[in-house]
Amino acid sequence: MLSVRIAPPPRRRYDGAMSPSDDPHDDKPAAGTPFGPLVSALRARPQPRKPRRHGETADAEAASRQPPPIDEQLDRAETCSRSGRIDEAIAICNALRPSLVANGDPKSLGWCDFVLALSHLNAGRAKEAVIAGYRAVAKLAPGTRLMRSLTMLASAVARTGDAAGALELLERAKQQLPLVHSPRDRCLFWVNCGSTFHALGDMERAVEHSVQAEALLPEFEDPYLHGATKMNLLLHRLILAVARCHGSETPELTALFAEFSSQVERLVAAGQHYPVAKGCEDIADAYIALGQHEKAREALQIGVKSADAAKAGPDRGILELRLGRIERLAGQYRRASAHIGLALELLAESALLKELAEAHLENSLLNEERQHWRAALDSYRQSAQIRERLLIAQSDARAHALTVRLELVRGTDA
């Protein structure tokens, strides 16, 4: 799901290098252009240094090379995290954190921990997300940032299976809502509540909270958040409709599939590829549940293109895994092997242990059907070992959350 990955409002100045796949002006000259070599050479040459104005000192020139303000760097890190560039977001936070600790700036340090926790959550690292998330909520003052940190932490705790802990954090976040006046931030509260209930498997409440988020969209401008909020609500409704349909496509599902296609066209036209990649995972699952494998394949192929455009390797791995499963069920073993092999390669470089275990299990099933017994056994053992690692990570995260809650109770009693 794309539940918590919502970009901040657009900044007036350019915030970083444009993804090559999203840039309509490719650096490569067009084939057959007579000036191609000249253009390439000019682009490769360093830009001439601007002449120094009268009275301008070297100190002014050095000051212009100073790193951006801390808040601006953390804004950039959050943007990276929510658009799938998670390693870049974590690198920014890890580079900033030592200086923030040394300067004794709890406000900035708490927000840095929030972005770090969000990035770990988006990368599938529940334990690291919970630890950094609790550090963040301990440092932030009441208001918008504390509310956002609490809802993010609730989503992380929900992914460890601790429903009571997640609901308690949501209730704490709700107490901050009267202090939050920005419609956009209030929208984010309801979006993240929907994400938490989705993680807990309560799709009816996920839909209820996503509807609250959608109702706030006319009150602010943010194309990215508008698109992601509508996609979240659509997917929550879709999952709920699939659970009720008993394996047959209903008029409600037909309407939701059509709405998804329209939403994908709008998001792709706006260059918002990451929400499309995430949404295609759920759409494909819905088609697979209905036995409509060809439509699932089409949705997954759209998702693969969007994941490539967003440079989201692990998400492409998830999509390739589903493509491999479809080809295996269709008896296309060579195609299935290619998709599953690529999924294993991409997921092995990520922290998505659940999906990596599923990929090894799918590979085991494929080899079993091909009567490659040794390969089937090896893949099954690898899947079991990874599931054990996943269980340990989830248990560690839940133990940390319970320890923090116990300390809070002791502090209150004292």
WOJO-V904474 format. One record per residue. RES is the residue in one letter. SS is DSSP state (h for helix, s for strand, l for the rest). OMEGA is omega in radians with two decimals (999 if undefined). NEAR is the number of other ideal C-beta (glycine too) atoms within 12 Angstrom. Layout:
# WOJO-V904474
RES SS OMEGA NEAR
RES SS OMEGA NEAR
This chain:
# WOJO-V904474
M l 3.11 42
L l -2.88 46
S l -3.05 44
V l -3.06 45
R l -3.11 44
I l -3.09 44
A l 3.05 37
P l -3.10 31
P l -3.10 23
P l 3.13 20
R l -3.11 18
R l -3.13 7
R l -3.10 10
Y l -2.93 11
D l 3.12 25
G l -3.10 21
A l 3.11 14
M l 3.09 17
S l -3.11 24
P h -3.10 15
S h -3.14 19
D h -3.04 23
D l -3.14 13
P l -3.12 10
H l -3.11 12
D l 3.14 18
D l -3.11 16
K l 3.10 14
P l 3.14 19
A l -3.13 13
A l 3.08 8
G l -3.14 7
T l -3.07 13
P l -3.11 10
F l -3.09 13
G h -3.13 17
P h -3.13 13
L h 3.13 13
V h 3.14 18
S h -3.13 16
A h 3.13 12
L h 3.14 15
R h -3.12 17
A h -3.10 12
R l 3.07 10
P l 3.12 8
Q l 3.13 8
P l 3.13 7
R l 3.13 7
K l 3.12 9
P l -3.13 8
R l 3.13 13
R l -3.14 9
H l 3.12 6
G l -3.13 8
E l -3.05 14
T l 3.08 12
A h 3.12 11
D h 3.12 12
A h 3.12 13
E h 3.12 15
A h 3.14 10
A h -3.14 11
S h 3.14 14
R l 3.12 10
Q l 3.13 13
P l 3.14 15
P l 3.09 20
P l -3.06 12
I h -3.13 26
D h -3.14 22
E h 3.12 23
Q h 3.12 31
L h 3.04 37
D h 3.13 31
R h 3.13 33
A h 3.13 40
E h 3.09 41
T h 3.12 32
C h -3.10 37
S h -3.06 39
R h 3.13 38
S l 3.03 41
G l 3.13 36
R l -2.94 32
I h 3.14 40
D h 3.11 24
E h 3.12 29
A h -3.13 37
I h 3.13 32
A h 3.11 20
I h -3.11 32
C h -3.13 40
N h 3.10 24
A h -3.10 20
L h -2.92 33
R h -3.13 30
P h -3.14 12
S h 3.11 18
L h 3.08 29
V h -3.12 18
A h -3.11 11
N h 3.14 15
G l -3.13 11
D l -3.04 20
P h -3.11 20
K h 3.14 23
S h 3.13 31
L h 3.11 30
G h 3.14 34
W h 3.06 39
C h 3.11 41
D h 3.07 42
F h -3.13 44
V h 3.11 48
L h 3.12 43
A h 3.11 47
L h -3.12 47
S h 3.09 42
H h 3.12 40
L h 3.13 47
N h 3.12 45
A l 3.12 37
G l -3.13 31
R l -3.04 34
A h -3.09 42
K h -3.12 33
E h 3.13 32
A h -3.14 45
V h -3.11 44
I h -3.14 31
A h 3.14 39
G h 3.10 48
Y h 3.04 37
R h -3.09 31
A h -3.06 43
V h 3.11 39
A h -3.05 24
K h -3.00 26
L l 3.11 33
A l 3.12 19
P l 3.14 19
G l -3.00 23
T h -3.06 29
R h 3.09 36
L h 3.12 34
M h -3.13 39
R h 3.13 43
S h 3.14 45
L h 3.14 43
T h 3.08 52
M h -3.14 52
L h 3.09 49
A h 3.11 47
S h 3.13 45
A h -3.13 50
V h 3.11 44
A h -3.12 44
R l 3.02 43
T l -3.12 39
G l -3.11 25
D l -3.09 31
A h -3.11 23
A h 3.12 19
G h 3.14 36
A h -3.13 41
L h 3.09 25
E h 3.12 26
L h 3.08 41
L h 3.12 36
E h 3.07 19
R h 3.12 27
A h -3.13 41
K h 3.10 26
Q h 3.11 19
Q h -3.02 29
L h 3.10 28
P h 3.14 14
L h -3.06 21
V l -3.07 27
H l -3.13 15
S l 3.09 23
P h 3.14 25
R h -3.13 31
D h 3.07 32
R h 3.06 33
C h 3.11 42
L h 3.09 49
F h -3.11 41
W h 3.08 42
V h -3.09 47
N h 3.01 48
C h 3.09 44
G h 3.10 47
S h -3.13 45
T h 3.13 45
F h 3.03 35
H h 3.13 37
A h 3.13 35
L l 3.12 30
G l -3.14 19
D l -3.01 25
M h 3.11 29
E h 3.11 21
R h 3.05 27
A h 3.11 37
V h -3.13 29
E h -3.10 22
H h 3.10 39
S h 3.07 42
V h 3.08 25
Q h 3.12 28
A h -3.11 39
E h -3.11 28
A h -3.12 19
L l -3.05 26
L h 3.14 29
P h -3.05 13
E h 3.14 18
F l 3.13 22
E l 3.03 14
D l -3.05 29
P h -3.10 23
Y h -3.12 35
L h 3.09 38
H h -3.11 33
G h -3.11 36
A h 3.13 43
T h 3.12 45
K h 3.12 34
M h 3.11 45
N h -3.12 46
L h 3.13 40
L h -3.10 43
L h 3.08 41
H h 3.10 43
R h -3.13 33
L h -3.13 44
I h 3.12 34
L h -3.13 30
A h 3.11 32
V h 3.14 31
A h -3.08 24
R h -2.93 19
C l 3.12 23
H l 3.01 12
G l 3.14 15
S l -3.13 16
E l -3.13 24
T l 3.06 20
P h 3.10 12
E h 3.13 21
L h 3.12 31
T h 3.12 20
A h -3.14 17
L h 3.09 34
F h 3.12 34
A h 3.11 18
E h 3.11 24
F h 3.14 36
S h 3.12 23
S h -3.14 18
Q h 3.10 33
V h 3.13 33
E h -3.13 17
R h -3.09 24
L h 3.13 35
V h 3.11 27
A h 3.13 15
A l -3.14 23
G l -3.13 25
Q l -3.01 37
H h -3.03 35
Y h 3.09 45
P h 3.11 48
V h 3.13 44
A h -3.14 43
K h -3.11 43
G h -3.12 47
C h 3.08 47
E h -3.10 41
D h 3.11 40
I h 3.12 45
A h 3.10 39
D h 3.13 31
A h 3.12 39
Y h 3.13 30
I h 3.12 28
A h 3.12 26
L l -3.12 28
G l -3.11 18
Q l -2.99 25
H h -3.14 26
E h 3.10 18
K h 3.07 27
A h 3.13 32
R h 3.12 31
E h 3.13 23
A h -3.12 36
L h 3.11 40
Q h 3.03 26
I h 3.13 32
G h 3.12 43
V h 3.12 34
K h -3.13 23
S h 3.11 39
A h 3.08 37
D h 3.14 28
A h 3.13 29
A l -3.10 38
K l -3.12 27
A l -3.08 42
G h -3.14 28
P h 3.12 39
D h 3.03 45
R h 3.10 39
G h 3.11 39
I h 3.14 41
L h 3.10 45
E h 3.11 43
L h 3.12 44
R h 3.07 42
L h 3.10 41
G h 3.14 38
R h 3.13 34
I h -3.13 34
E h 3.10 30
R h -3.14 32
L h 3.12 23
A l -3.13 22
G l 3.11 14
Q l -2.95 22
Y h -3.14 23
R h 3.09 16
R h 3.13 22
A h -3.13 32
S h 3.13 28
A h -3.13 20
H h -3.10 36
I h 3.10 42
G h 3.11 28
L h 3.10 29
A h 3.12 43
L h -3.14 35
E h -3.10 21
L h -3.09 30
L h 3.12 37
A h -3.14 22
E l -3.10 20
S l 3.08 30
A l -3.10 29
L l -3.04 37
L h -3.13 31
K h -3.12 28
E h 3.11 35
L h 3.08 34
A h 3.11 32
E h -3.14 30
A h 3.10 41
H h 3.11 37
L h 3.10 32
E h 3.10 39
N h 3.09 42
S h 3.13 29
L h 3.12 28
L h -3.13 38
N h 3.09 28
E h 3.12 21
E h 3.11 23
R l 3.14 22
Q l 3.00 11
H l -2.89 19
W h -3.12 14
R h 3.13 14
A h 3.12 23
A h 3.14 23
L h -3.14 18
D h -3.14 19
S h 3.14 32
Y h 3.12 25
R h 3.11 19
Q h 3.10 28
S h -3.14 30
A h 3.14 18
Q h -3.13 19
I h 3.08 30
R h 3.08 23
E h 3.07 16
R h 3.13 25
L h 3.14 30
L h 3.12 21
I h -3.14 18
A h 3.12 32
Q h 3.13 29
S h 3.11 20
D h 3.13 22
A h -3.13 38
R h 3.11 29
A h 3.12 23
H h 3.13 30
A h 3.13 37
L h 3.11 23
T h 3.12 18
V h 3.13 28
R h 3.11 26
L h 3.13 15
E h 3.10 16
L h 3.13 20
V h 3.12 13
R h 3.12 11
G h 3.11 11
T h -3.14 9
D h -3.13 8
A l 999 7
